[in-house]
Amino acid sequence: MSGVDCLPHYPLDSDLVKRLKSALDAKDEERVRGVICSEVQPVDAVIELANDDWMKDPAVQLPPGVLLGLWTLEYKRELTTPLCIAAAHGHTACVRHLLDHGADPDASPGGRGALHEACLGAHTACAQLLLQHRADPDLLSADGLTPLHLCRTAASLGCAQALLEHGASVQRAGGAGQDTPLHLAAQLGLDQHARLYLGCGARVDARNGRGETALSAACGAALRPDEHARCLRLCALLLQRGAAVDARDEDERSPLHKACGHARHGLARLLLRYGADAGALDYGGASPLARVLQTAPCAPQDAPELTVRVLLNHGSPTVWPDAFPKVLKTCAASPGVIEVLFNSYPQLRVSESWKQTIPAEVFQMHKPFYQSFFALAHTPRCLQHLCRCVLRKLFGKKCFDLIPLLPLPKSLQNYLLLEPEGALH
C-alpha cells in the first residue's frame, strides 16, 4: 500500500468531495473556503477529485468514445490536499488558516505541492505565506519541476521574486526538456522574469536538453503577435548580457534560423546587428533565407518579405538562380517575397514557362504584379536596377548600415534596400 493510500482521504464519491467539486465548478469562492477550511479534517487529508476506476476493471461501463482494450494499465487518480486547492485558487485567508492549523506546506500527493499551485496561478500572497511557513522553494513536482519553473505568466513575477528571496535555485534544470527557469522565461517572452533571473546569477548561455540556449529558445518560440515586442526586449537583454548570437542547437540551427522560421523580421534584424551569420547552414543544409522562404506560404500575415529584405541587406547569399522557379512555385501567394528576391539578382532570365507553376487563382489575385513580372521575359533590366546591384555588391554585408548614410532621397535609399514596389521594371 502506498504512502498516499495510508493517509486519511476523502474519496470521489464522498459527500464532501461532491460539495467541493460543485463549489469549484461554480467558482463559488465562499463555498470552497467553507468546505476546505471548516469541513476537511484533518487539514492534511488527501482529497480525490478524479478517479479513473474504469481503467481497473474491463467489465465496467466505458466512457463514450473509448474502445474496449485500449485503456492504460496504470491506475490514475487526481489527488490533492486542501492547501493545494486553496493555493491554486488564490484563497490567501484559507491558506493561512490551514498553515496555522498545521498543514504540511510541502505535501504533494498529486505530484505538485501548494507552492507549485500558487506559482502556476500567479498568487503571490499565497506563495509568500507558504514560504514563510518553510515551504521548500525547490520542491520538485512529479515532472521534475520546481515552483520557479511554474512562474509562467507576467503576473507571476512576484512569485518568482519571493522564491528567489527564499533561496530558490535559478540554475536548476528540470522537466522533460531540462529547461532552466531562464529557458522557460525565454520561451514565454517574459522579459522581466529573465531580467530577474540574470540579476540573480542565471547563466545566460546554459543549455537545455535540446542544446538550446535561452536566446535560441526565445527565437524559436511560437508567440502571439502581441507578445513579439516583449520577446524582442528579452532577446536584446540576453544579447546585452553576452548571449552567443550564433549558438547552435542539436539540429545545428542558430537563433537566426529560428527567428526566420517564424518570419520575425524585427528579431532577425536584432540578431544580425549583433553579428549573426546570415549564411549559416543547419544539419539539413538550410540557411536562414531558406527557412523564411519555407515559412512564407504559411504566414503571409507576417509579411515574410520584410525578413527576406533584412537578410539580403545583411549579406545573405540569395537563392541559386536555377532554384528560382521552385521558390516561385512555393511563394507565389507572397508577391512581395518574389519581388525582393528577384531584385537581388543583377539579371535573371524570366521564362514564360514559369507561369505554369503559379496557380490560376493566385495569378488573378496578384495580376498586376505578375503581368509586370512576365513582361521582363527576354528583356534586360533597367539601368537603375543595374546601378542598384553595383552599389549593393560594393557595400556587401553593410548595406543596411551604409545605404541610409548616402546623400540620397529616402525613396532612393529604400529602393537600394529592396523595398517592394508592387511591380517589376
Helices and strands as residue ranges (DSSP letters): H 3-6, E 9-10, H 15-25, H 29-34, I 35-39, E 46-51, G 53-55, E 77-80, H 82-88, H 92-100, H 114-120, H 124-132, G 147-150, G 154-156, H 157-165, H 181-187, H 191-199, H 214-220, G 225-227, H 228-240, H 255-261, H 265-273, H 288-295, G 296-298, G 300-302, H 304-313, G 321-323, H 324-331, H 335-342, G 352-357, H 360-365, H 367-374, H 383-395, G 396-398, H 399-402, G 403-405, H 410-416
